């Protein structure tokens, strides 16, 4: 009645302030519960995911359950065609302890996946991609990164993105400001950041997902990964359009054969310089890994990061003399 009296708009209670609206559209709710009992269960799960004992210098003995799905299945999850999508949750199910993943704002955006999991008993915050980073996804990731930083939870970034979503709708939704919030959160997070490039890592998406330029503690890549400003085919088309437009502006007649050759050469060059071997050879990562070694490697890296936090280097007042 108040809304109708004030604005003349007619809306149901659910449309105006329902749980699903806040979880799916507004993003003001992080978790959606079926009822009170489910809400209590989710709270217990959230509390259980936080790294309560990680700041102790000598940790209690850790126990964990192996993933419910064979890690060898990772080799069959990756499509031969890099343009064919797959759900990053399939990777999570094969690296997380007991395949348990508590997703953050899972109803709000499906392109950017955030949530809590454990790797060999250590609590981690996970951020992965199911395609381009949308304004909603960037906002969600920025909030999640800040929460993990406050709770001193290490962050895992799994790249498989073409970058930020482009287009008039995305721009009108504020992709620039929301993307900037995400990059700012990544750059200022104090917790250990570990990056695995499992697919494409293109454009500003590489920065937003804590690529080499955002100084992760460690960054590794799968052999199928690609890192570049944009895909070769897209770069070739862009250069063709720009060149043709310039020729028309200068009063010249565009040569289709020359434009075809320019597009082809550009695409081939970028494709050859975006491979995992090229990236690793140029030290854009710390090495290529077998996807089946991902969980074991992350366990080692998390141990290293923890040791670095609780056992800082002790300086002395003298050098080391040869006796």
C-alpha positions in Angstrom: 0.0 0.0 0.0 2.8 2.5 0.9 4.5 1.9 -2.5 1.3 2.3 -4.4 0.4 5.4 -2.5 3.8 7.0 -3.0 4.5 6.1 -6.6 1.5 4.4 -8.0 3.5 1.2 -8.7 1.8 -2.1 -7.9 4.2 -4.9 -6.7 4.0 -8.1 -4.7 5.9 -8.5 -1.4 8.2 -11.0 -3.1 8.9 -8.6 -6.0 9.6 -5.7 -3.7 11.7 -7.4 -1.0 11.5 -11.2 -1.2 14.4 -13.5 -0.5 14.8 -14.6 -4.1 14.9 -11.0 -5.3 17.6 -10.1 -2.9 19.7 -13.2 -3.7 19.2 -13.3 -7.5 18.7 -9.7 -8.6 19.8 -7.2 -6.0 22.7 -9.2 -4.6 22.1 -8.0 -1.0 21.8 -11.6 0.3 24.8 -13.9 0.1 23.0 -17.1 0.8 19.4 -18.3 0.2 17.9 -20.6 2.7 14.7 -22.8 2.3 13.7 -22.3 5.9 15.0 -21.6 9.4 16.6 -25.0 9.8 18.4 -24.7 6.4 19.5 -21.2 7.4 21.1 -22.6 10.6 22.7 -25.4 8.7 24.2 -22.9 6.3 25.6 -20.7 9.1 27.3 -23.8 10.6 28.8 -24.6 7.3 30.0 -21.1 6.8 31.6 -21.0 10.2 33.2 -24.4 9.6 34.8 -23.1 6.4 36.7 -20.3 8.1 40.4 -20.8 9.0 40.1 -20.6 12.7 43.5 -22.3 13.5 45.5 -21.1 10.6 47.2 -18.3 12.5 48.7 -20.7 15.1 52.4 -21.2 14.6 52.1 -25.0 15.3 48.9 -26.3 13.8 47.0 -29.2 15.1 47.2 -32.3 13.0 45.2 -31.9 9.9 42.8 -34.5 8.6 40.9 -34.4 5.4 38.9 -36.5 3.0 40.0 -37.0 -0.6 37.8 -35.7 -3.4 34.8 -37.8 -4.2 35.6 -37.8 -7.9 38.9 -39.1 -9.5 41.3 -36.3 -10.3 42.2 -38.2 -13.5 38.9 -37.1 -14.9 40.2 -33.6 -15.2 41.8 -34.7 -18.5 38.5 -35.5 -20.0 36.7 -32.4 -18.7 38.6 -29.9 -20.9 37.0 -29.6 -24.4 39.2 -29.9 -27.5 37.6 -26.6 -28.7 38.6 -23.8 -26.4 35.5 -21.9 -27.4 33.3 -24.7 -25.9 32.3 -23.8 -22.3 32.5 -26.1 -19.3 31.5 -25.6 -15.7 34.4 -24.7 -13.4 32.5 -26.5 -10.6 33.5 -29.7 -12.3 37.1 -28.9 -11.5 36.3 -28.0 -7.9 34.6 -31.3 -7.4 37.9 -33.0 -8.3 40.3 -30.9 -6.2 38.4 -29.9 -3.0 38.4 -32.0 0.1 35.4 -34.3 0.0 34.4 -32.4 -3.1 32.7 -29.9 -0.7 32.2 -26.4 -2.0 30.3 -23.6 -0.2 29.3 -21.2 -3.0 29.1 -17.5 -2.3 26.2 -15.7 -3.9 25.6 -18.6 -6.2 22.2 -17.2 -7.2 23.5 -13.8 -8.1 25.8 -14.5 -11.1 26.8 -17.8 -12.9 29.7 -16.5 -14.9 32.0 -15.8 -11.9 32.0 -18.6 -9.3 33.2 -17.8 -5.8 33.1 -19.8 -2.6 34.9 -21.6 0.2 36.6 -25.0 0.1 39.5 -26.9 1.7 42.7 -28.2 0.1 44.3 -30.9 2.3 42.7 -29.4 5.3 43.5 -25.8 4.6 40.7 -23.3 4.2 40.7 -21.4 0.9 38.6 -18.9 -1.0 38.0 -19.9 -4.6 37.3 -17.6 -7.6 36.8 -19.2 -11.0 35.3 -18.4 -14.4 32.5 -19.7 -16.5 33.0 -17.2 -19.3 33.3 -13.4 -19.4 33.3 -11.4 -16.2 30.0 -9.5 -16.0 29.3 -6.4 -13.8 27.5 -8.6 -11.3 30.3 -11.1 -11.3 33.0 -8.4 -10.7 31.0 -6.9 -7.9 30.5 -10.3 -6.3 34.1 -11.3 -6.6 35.3 -7.9 -5.1 33.1 -8.5 -2.1 34.2 -12.1 -1.7 37.9 -11.1 -1.9 37.5 -8.5 0.8 35.7 -11.0 3.1 38.5 -13.5 2.6 41.1 -10.8 3.3 39.3 -9.9 6.6 39.2 -13.6 7.7 42.8 -14.2 6.5 41.7 -16.9 4.1 44.1 -17.6 1.2 42.7 -17.0 -2.3 42.8 -19.4 -5.3 42.2 -18.0 -8.8 41.3 -20.4 -11.6 41.4 -18.6 -15.0 39.1 -19.4 -17.9 37.7 -16.1 -19.2 37.7 -14.0 -22.3 37.9 -10.9 -20.2 35.2 -8.5 -19.1 31.8 -8.6 -20.8 31.5 -6.0 -23.6 28.5 -4.3 -25.1 26.1 -1.4 -24.4 24.2 -3.4 -21.8 27.4 -4.2 -19.9 28.6 -0.6 -20.1 25.3 0.8 -18.9 25.4 -1.6 -15.9 28.7 -0.2 -14.9 31.3 -2.8 -15.9 34.0 -0.2 -15.7 33.4 0.7 -12.0 32.6 -2.8 -10.9 35.6 -4.2 -12.8 37.8 -1.6 -11.1 36.5 -2.6 -7.7 37.4 -6.2 -8.4 41.0 -5.3 -9.6 41.4 -3.0 -6.6 40.3 -5.8 -4.2 42.8 -8.2 -5.9 45.6 -5.7 -5.8 45.1 -4.8 -2.1 44.4 -8.2 -0.7 47.0 -9.1 1.9 46.4 -12.8 2.0 48.3 -15.3 -0.1 47.0 -15.4 -3.7 47.6 -18.6 -5.8 46.7 -18.6 -9.5 46.1 -21.5 -11.9 45.4 -20.7 -15.6 43.2 -23.6 -16.6 41.8 -22.2 -19.9 41.7 -18.8 -21.5 43.1 -15.7 -19.8 42.5 -12.7 -22.0 42.6 -9.0 -21.7 41.8 -7.2 -18.5 40.3 -10.5 -17.2 43.9 -11.6 -16.7 44.5 -8.8 -14.3 41.2 -9.1 -12.5 41.9 -12.8 -11.9 45.3 -12.1 -10.4 47.6 -12.7 -13.3 51.3 -12.1 -13.2 50.9 -8.3 -13.1 48.9 -8.5 -9.9 51.7 -10.3 -8.0 50.3 -13.7 -6.9 52.5 -15.7 -4.6 52.6 -18.4 -7.3 51.1 -18.8 -10.7 51.0 -22.0 -12.7 49.2 -23.0 -16.0 47.7 -26.1 -17.6 49.1 -27.1 -21.0 45.9 -26.1 -22.8 45.8 -22.6 -21.4 46.0 -19.4 -23.4 47.1 -15.9 -22.4 46.8 -12.9 -24.6 45.2 -9.5 -25.0 42.5 -11.1 -27.1 42.0 -14.2 -29.3 43.8 -14.3 -32.6 40.6 -14.4 -34.7 39.2 -11.4 -32.8 42.4 -9.5 -33.2 42.5 -10.2 -36.9 39.0 -8.9 -37.4 39.6 -5.8 -35.4 42.7 -4.9 -37.3 40.9 -5.5 -40.6 38.0 -3.3 -39.6 40.3 -0.5 -38.5 42.5 -0.7 -41.6 39.5 -0.7 -43.9 37.9 2.2 -42.2 41.1 4.2 -42.4 41.5 3.5 -46.1 37.9 4.6 -46.8 38.5 7.8 -44.7 41.6 8.5 -46.8 39.6 8.1 -50.0 41.3 4.8 -51.0 39.6 1.7 -52.3 40.1 -1.2 -49.8 41.8 -4.3 -51.3 39.9 -7.4 -50.1 42.9 -9.7 -50.7 45.2 -7.5 -48.7 42.7 -7.3 -45.9 42.2 -11.0 -45.9 46.0 -11.5 -45.7 46.3 -8.9 -42.9 43.5 -10.7 -40.9 45.0 -14.1 -41.4 48.6 -13.1 -40.5 47.4 -11.2 -37.4 45.4 -14.2 -36.2 48.2 -16.6 -36.7 50.7 -14.4 -34.9 48.5 -13.9 -31.8 47.5 -17.6 -31.7 51.2 -18.7 -31.8 52.1 -16.2 -29.1 49.3 -17.1 -26.7 50.1 -20.8 -26.1 51.0 -22.1 -22.7 54.5 -22.9 -23.9 55.1 -19.4 -25.2 53.8 -17.9 -21.9 55.9 -20.1 -19.7 59.0 -19.5 -21.9 58.5 -15.8 -21.3 58.2 -16.3 -17.5 54.5 -15.2 -17.4 54.0 -18.1 -15.0 56.0 -20.3 -12.7 55.6 -23.4 -14.9 53.3 -25.8 -16.6 51.7 -28.5 -14.6 49.8 -31.7 -15.4 46.1 -31.0 -14.4 46.2 -34.1 -12.3 48.9 -32.6 -10.1 46.8 -29.5 -9.3 45.5 -30.5 -5.9 48.9 -31.9 -4.7 50.7 -28.7 -5.9 48.2 -26.4 -4.2 48.7 -28.4 -1.0 52.4 -27.7 -1.2 52.0 -24.0 -2.0 49.5 -23.5 0.8 52.0 -25.0 3.2 54.8 -22.8 1.9 52.6 -19.7 2.3 51.7 -20.6 5.8 55.3 -21.2 6.8 56.2 -17.8 5.3 53.5 -16.1 7.5 54.4 -17.7 10.8 58.2 -18.0 10.4 59.4 -14.6 9.2 63.0 -14.1 8.4 65.1 -13.0 11.3 67.8 -10.4 10.4 71.1 -10.1 12.2 73.5 -7.2 12.7 76.5 -8.8 11.1 77.5 -10.4 7.9 78.7 -14.0 7.3 82.4 -14.2 7.5 84.5 -17.0 6.1 86.6 -18.7 8.8 
